Amino acid sequence: MNKLYLVIFIIFVSCKFNKSPIVEEINFDFVNSNGQPSLVSNGNNLSLSWISQSSNNDAILNYSQYKDGLWMKPKLITSGDNWFINWADFPTHSINNDLVLSSHLKKSGKGTYDYDIIMNLKKINGETIKSNFILNNDGVKAEHGFVSITNDESEGFFVTWLDGRNMSINNMNSNHNPMTIRFAQITKEGEIINDTELDSMTCECCQTSVTKTDKGPIVVYRDRNKSEIRDIYITRSILGDWDNPKPVNNDNWKINGCPVNGPKVVSSSSNLAVAWFTISNNQPVVNVAFSNDYGLNFNNPIKLNDFDPIGRVDVDFLNKKEVIVSYIENDQNGSFLRIKKVNIDGSSSKYVTVGKIDGKRSSGVPQLEVIGNEIFIVWTISKNENETTLKSVKINQKNIF
């Protein structure tokens, strides 16, 4: 009899702890072609911005909040017919109490990559604070983009971006000068202050990432040096002063062109997590590394991929010691969007497949956020040959082991 109880107990425990997480789809059924999502959480709020195409081919920047299991009816942020729209360099936004700050890109000249960063500051209810103002103030017809925004609760917002104002000027070797990365603050009234160059030579088209801590903002990005090493770098504004950029890890990835595959940084108190894609020793890798001292030092990176990774990472803290990381990888059955839970001690869960995904550019950069026990993910899928739309899902983290 005791043996029977033991067998039943073992079966119960096995079923309980090997239960596969349920990927629950959140209905997204808005008209027109939709893409380029930006997903943001702030406390208990979850918001989504994206671009849709109107019947007359104008671009429309939309905004919606998630409430009671549904995406609310979209609100119009702005629209136009002269935008630069790209799978990798997409609009983003952040929320600060009842304020929403968003970005999009508008053509500034005849060159393919001549565009400015346009900002809009609104209240969540749609009331306009300041509309369609330019972030980059250089007046140069060049590339400006790959924006990241986070809120600065007391003042407004922190913004970082790639800025090509120097690239239109040839250096003494008749080559164009390199891409730079800049930082600024935007007040609650829409004033741009503390515009600062953080690094005078960076990779040209990898996404940037910014997070706030109780000691100041931290920016992570893909650097570039004269030897074409393009590793992930960090720079921190600790109590007002930016320190010199330094590598999160010395991957020593030498590549003569931009891989269009940026990092992501998140913070929880003094703890930081950075996720990124690289090629190390001729092997593609998705890594995550932790710091417990505001990014001054990082532990050795933890490899996440089990197969051949594409990258396009995102990361968020589940609690003070664990993060969830999303990434795309290929196996023998195709391309898949996957997540893993990783502990600051270096341990990680088995991967969870969120869904099959187009490994090409059309799927964009999947977005991930955490609220409570729920993990939310949004990415772009094809409706037909000419239209795309967004797919959004949620997963309860309790079943990820």
DAZI-V476581 format. One record per backbone hydrogen bond with DSSP energy under -0.5 kcal/mol. CO is the residue of the C=O (numbers start at 1). NH is the residue of the N-H. If there is no record, write none. Layout:
co={CO:CO}
nh={NH:NH}
This chain:
co={1:2:3:4:5:6:7:8:9:10:11:12:13:14:16:21:22:22:23:24:25:26:27:33:35:38:40:42:42:45:46:47:48:49:50:51:52:53:54:58:59:60:60:61:61:62:63:64:65:65:67:70:70:75:78:80:82:83:88:92:94:96:98:99:100:100:101:102:104:105:106:111:113:114:114:115:116:116:117:118:119:120:120:121:121:122:123:127:130:133:140:142:143:145:148:150:151:152:152:155:156:157:158:159:160:161:162:163:164:164:166:166:168:169:171:175:179:180:181:181:182:183:184:185:186:187:191:191:193:196:196:199:201:202:207:209:211:213:215:216:217:218:219:220:221:221:222:225:228:228:229:231:232:232:233:234:235:236:236:237:238:241:246:249:252:253:253:262:264:266:268:270:271:272:273:274:275:276:278:280:283:285:285:286:286:287:288:289:290:291:293:301:302:307:308:310:311:314:316:321:322:322:323:324:325:326:327:328:328:329:330:331:334:335:336:336:337:337:338:339:340:341:342:343:347:352:352:355:357:360:361:363:364:367:369:371:373:374:374:375:376:377:378:379:381:387:387:388:389:391:392:393:394:395:395:396:397:399}
nh={5:6:7:8:9:10:11:12:13:14:15:16:17:18:19:23:24:396:25:394:27:392:71:53:51:49:47:44:45:42:66:40:64:38:62:35:60:33:57:54:80:52:62:77:78:50:75:48:67:72:70:67:72:63:61:59:107:85:90:103:101:99:124:96:102:122:94:120:118:84:116:114:115:108:109:144:106:118:135:104:133:102:122:129:130:100:126:123:121:119:142:115:164:162:160:158:153:155:156:188:152:186:150:184:148:182:145:180:167:168:169:177:170:177:174:171:202:163:198:199:161:196:159:193:157:190:187:193:185:183:198:181:224:179:263:220:218:216:239:213:237:211:235:209:223:233:203:228:230:255:225:223:248:249:221:246:219:238:243:239:241:238:234:251:254:230:255:313:275:273:271:294:268:291:266:289:264:287:285:283:280:278:287:304:305:276:302:274:299:272:296:303:288:309:330:312:328:326:324:344:318:319:342:316:340:314:338:310:311:336:308:334:331:357:329:338:354:355:327:352:325:349:323:346:343:339:354:337:359:363:364:380:366:378:376:374:397:371:376:395:369:393:367:391:389:383:384:34:381:379:26:377:24:375:397:399:400:401}
